[in-house]
Amino acid sequence: MIQNILFFADRLPPIPGGMEVHAGYFINHFTNHFRFPISGVITKNLAGEDCTLIGEDRQPITIKDLPNRFDPSIIFFNSGRWIEELKQIRTLFPRAFFLYRTGGNEIIKAPLIKNKIFDHSLRQAYWATILNTSINLMITNSAYTETRLREIGIICPFTRVVGGVNTTALQALKPPNNKSLTIFCGARFVPYKNHSLLLSIIQNLILRGHDLRLRLAGDGPLLSQIQEQVKKYNLSSVVKFLGVLDNKQTCQEIAQANLYMQLSSDLVTEVPGGSYIHSEGMGRSILEAITAGTFIIAGKSGALPEIISKKQGLLVDLDNLGQITDKMDKILKDPPPRLPISNNFSWANVFKRYENLFEGFNEYIAGH
């Protein structure tokens, strides 16, 4: 029996974030699927208005008109953007199976647009109530994410799906045999990604005589600040800014690098009426580096200790610059071997898990 999917995706490629990358691969996989075809994609335009995505065009639509256009068995949310309309959507499609995939940060942050609730804890409570009463199954990416969500009162069922890697892009290239050791980081220039600390470590290693090249991909509000730091540290000949890369290009950079380095932190972030900790719920680029066999240097933060083994990488305490430099010094003097490519986190595995969930959704609902 064919079960149609109505897919809610806030933002889409070419925006390169983890949520957007997931949406792009999801749409490619389930469009014209023999059992679970996508009947429609709902997104937002630049004005924040609801739209259906038809090819490259966005056609405005109102939530209340969705049943006139779609009759889905499965409704899949790739974003919390519809939290204030979720109760209405649930009412409009009472027989559909509702799934929500999350890395956790947007729920912990708990933004609202229409409902004016100043206190952050009350906004979190609003999100928890809506999700608990509307979502049949929440797809998470780590035990860390699940713990955080339980702490704010989310009690709907969880299932964990870790992965989302384009293994073909990682298999296509071999790392170059250059004299200089290449370090790559693919992350937005935002505070919790910790690029400033990364540059301080690179400067220390250069001063110790290491021949390094650092390649940075991405954009973000701190880009110009990091570029100025590169000039201040006299690292312009060492650091190359690659700009925004698509997912395939990012994978190729990871496959060609000697080391992947990302020092994401657990950052206390102020919001109206409170604060929350913004952190890595999984880290797609980290999974891509594990898949490629590229050795990883990462902070002991978020969910990263769950997925990085000692064989795959080094987890460091982010509050000790000297200690990180010393550990990096040892690694650069005796670089670890590249591991074989793995398929554990492939998109094929992720979507197979989804298909299994979709297959049994009637039984799942009956069991809960």
N, C-alpha and C positions, 0 to 999 in steps of 0.2 A: 504493500500500500504506500502510495506517495504521500509524504508529509511535507508541506510547504513551510519555508522559513521566512519570517519577516525580521529583517536584520536592522537594528538601530546602531548607527555608527556616527559618533559626534564629528570626528575629523577623519580624513582619508589621505592616502598618499597623493602627491609627493611629499607631504609633511612627514618627516622621518622618525617620529617618536614611536615608542613601543606599541601604544594603543593603535596608532595609525597603520603601522606595519602589519599588526594582527588583522586589522580590518581588510587591508588589501589582499592578503593571502586567503582570508576566509571567503571573501567575495569570489576570488578566482576559483577556489576549490568547489564551492557549493553552487555557483551559477551553472545551471543545466545538469545538476547532479541527478543521477538516475533514481535515487530514493528520496533525497532531501534537497530539492531545488529551492533556491532563493526566489520568492515571489516578489519581493520588493526590498529596497534599501531606503531607510529613513535617515536623514541627516539634517544638518542645519546650514543655512547660508550665512554670509558675513554679518547679516543683521540679526542672527539668532532665530530666524524663522524656520519652522519645520518644512522640510522638502522631501520629495521622493527623488531618488537619483536614477536618471534614465540616461544611460551612456555617460557622457560628460556633463549633461545638463541637470540642473536642479529645478524641479517644478514645485511651487508652493502647495502645501496641503495642510489642512487642519486635523488635529488628532481625532475629533469626533467623526470625520469623514473616512477614516481609515477602513472601517468595516465595509464601506461601499466599494472599496478598491481591492481589499485583500481578505482572504479567508485562511489564515495560517494555522497550522498545527503547533508550530514552534515559534516562539518569539525570543530572540537572542539579543541581549543588550551588551554592547561593547564599551559602554560608557555610562556614567551616572548623570549625564546631561538631562535626562528625562525624569529625574527623581520627583519633581513637582507635578508631573503629568502621569506618573506611574500608576497611581490608584485608578485614574480614569481609564488608562489603557487596559488595566486588569479587568475592569468592569466591561469594557467593550469586547474583550475576547476571553470570556469566562472559561472556555473549554481548552484554551491553548496552554502549552507547557512553557513557562517563563524561566529563562536562564539569564544569568548576569555573570559576565566574566570580569574579574577585577584584580588589580595589583595592590589594592587597598588604600593608596594615598588619597584618591579623590573622595573615598567614603570617610576616611579619618578627617580630612580637611572639611568636608560637609558644607560646601557652598550652597547658598540658596539665592534665587533671583527675585521671585515674586513674594515669597513669604518673608516678612521682615522680622527675623528673630536675631536679636543682637548677641545673646549669650552663645558661645561656641558649643558648650556641652548640650544645650537645648537643641541646637541645630543637628548635632550628632544624634541625639535622641529622635529627632524627626526622621532623619535618614533611616535609623534602625527600625523604627516603627513601620515605615513605608516598605522597606525591603522585607521585613519579617512577614508582612501581610500580603505581599504581592509576588515574591519570587519563589518558585518551586525548588530551584537549585542554583547555588552560587558556585561558580568555577573559580578557584583560587590558584595561586602559583607557588605557595610555600606555607610551611607550618607557621613561620613568622607572621605572614599576612593573616592567617586564620586566628592566631592568638590575639592580634590587634583588633580584629573585627569582633571577636567574642567579648573583648574587654569593653567595647562601647555598646554591647547589648544585642548584637545580631545573633539570632538563634535559628535562622533558616538553615536547611541542610547545605553542607559544603562537599565538594569533591575537588581533588587537587589534580591539575594538569600542568606539568612543568615542561616547557619547551617552546619551540617556534623558531627553527633554524633552517635556513636555505642551504642544505648540505651540498647541493650541486655547485653553488657559487664557491664554497670552500674547497671543493675537490678539484676545481678547474685550474688552480694555480699552485705552483710550488714556491717556497720562500727563496728569495735571491741569495746568492753567495757573496754578499758584500763584505768589505773589510769593516765598515762601521756597523754597529749593532743598532737595529731599528726597533723603536718602541712606538706602539700605536695606541691611541685612545680615541674612541668614538663616543662622545657624550655631549649633550647640550651644555653651553656655558651658563650654568645656573649655580647658585651657592652650594647646594649639597653635593655637587659633583667634584668640588674641591680641586679645581685646576691650579689654583694658586699654590697649594701645597705640592702638587705634582711638579710645578716649575722650580720650586725651591729645592726639591730633591735632585732634579736634573742638573741644576746649577752646581750643587755640591758634588755630584758625580763627575761633572766636567772638570771641576777644580781638582779632583783626585786623579785626573789623567785619563778618564774613560773616553773612548771615541764613540759617541752616540748620535743618533738622529731621532728626534721626536716628531711624530706626525699626528696632528690633531684635526679631527673632523667634527663638524657641527656648527651651530650658531647659537644665539641666545643673548640675553641682556648683559652678560659679563664679558662678551667677546672682546670689546675694545679695551677693557681693563686688563685682560690677560695679554693682549697684544702689547700694551704699554709695559707690562711686567717683563715680557720677553726682551724688549728694548733695554729696559733698566738693568737686566741681568746680563746683557750682551750675549744673548742666545739666538740672535736672528739667523746666524748661520747653522744653528742646530735644530731649531723648531720650524716646522712648515705647517701653515694653516691651510687645510684642504677645502674649507667651506662645507656646505651641506652635501652629503653623499646619499644616494639611494641605498636601499638595503643590500643589493648585490655588490655595489662598490665598496660598502663598508665591510662585507664579508671578505672581499678580495684583499683589502688592506690588512685584515686580521690574519688571513692565510699567509700573507707575505712578511708579516712582522716577526721579529725574533721574540718579542715580549708584548703582551697586552697589559696595560697599566691603567687602572681606574680606581681612584681613592674616594669613592662615594662615602658620605658620612651620614649619621643619624642627626639631622639638623632640626633644632627647635625653631619652628617657623610661626611668627606672630600672625594672627588673623583677628578680625573684629571680635571682641568679647572673649579672647582666649588665645591658645596656641596649640600646635600639634607637632609631632615629629615626622618630618618628611624623610623617607628612607627608600632603599632599594628593596622592593618586594621580591624581585627575582634577578633582574639585570639581563636583558636579552643579549647585549654585546658580550657579557661574561659567558653565557651559554654558547654563543658563537665561537668564542675563543676556546672553550673546552672542546667543542666539536672539532675544531680545526687542529687541536693538539698544540696550540700556542700557549706557552707558559704564561701565567697570570700573576700580576701583583695587584692586590686589592685590599681594601680596608676591612677590618672586622666589624661590619655593620650590616644592619638589615638581615636579609635572608642569605647573604653571600656565604657565611660559614656552612650553610646547608648543602651547597652545591659544589664548593671548591675543596677538593681533597689536597693533601700534601703533595701528591704526585702531580697534580694539575696546576698548582700555584702556591703562592705565599700570601697568607693573610697577615696584615700588619696593624699594630695599634696606631691610630692616626694622631695621637697626642704627643708623639715622640719623634721629631724630625731626625735627630741624630741616629736613633735606633733604626729607623727605616733606611737611612742612607747606608749605615753599616751593613745591613742585611742585603741591600741591593748591590753593594760593593762586592760581596762574596759571590752573589749570583752572576754578576757580570764577568768576574774573573774565571768562573767555571759554569758557563750557561747550561741549564738542564736540557736534555734531549727533547726533541719534538715528539709528541705522542701520536699514535695512529689516529686517523679521522674516525669519529664515532657517529653513529646514527641515532643515539638515544634521544636526542632532543629535536629530531627532525619534524618539519611540518606534517609529513605523512603520519607520524605517530600521534601528533596532536589531533589531527582531524579524524584518525581512526578512533581515538578516545571519544571525540564528539559524536561520531556516528553510532558508537555503542550506546552512548547516553540517549541519543535520539531514538534508537531502536526500542529501548525499554522504557520510554517515558510514561506510558500508560500504567505499567506495573509500578514504576517509581512513585507516581502520584498516589496510586492505591495504597502503597506501603507507608505513606506519610499522611 
